[in-house]
Amino acid sequence: QVQLVESGGGLVQPGGSLRLSCAVSGSVFIYAMGWYRQAPGKQRELVATITSDGTTNYADSVKDRFTISRDYAKNTGTLQMNSLKPEDTAVYYCLAKRPTSGAAMSDYWGQGTQVTVSS
């Protein structure tokens, strides 16, 4: 069973920075990792993803401010968030995609970590 443990959320002032981390339990191959967020009253949305070959993808709203990375040896993922804005306030969730059979993937989610940007 794959489990994801997130850390690093908190309260920060506008313009500040936070780093979120996601640790995958076990020595399993993870094809892609990603971060999603959900603000109150809104749907969960993609923030950033990174595949096993290092290809990254970002939501337009976070490009040039957020950076996603992976430590393949430790099976962890990180989201560095800079120049934070109040509209970045949300619960952030880590996602890991693990190949099962053929082209199928299983999705695993972290428990979520609160990020609040406020003065």
Beta strands, then each sheet from edge to edge (+ up, - down):
strand 1: 4-7
strand 2: 10-12
strand 3: 18-24
strand 4: 32-38
strand 5: 45-51
strand 6: 56-58
strand 7: 66-71
strand 8: 76-81
strand 9: 90-99
strand 10: 105-109
strand 11: 113-117
sheet 1: 1+ 3- 8+ 7-
sheet 2: 2+ 11+ 9- 4+ 5- 6+
sheet 3: 2+ 11+ 9- 10+
end
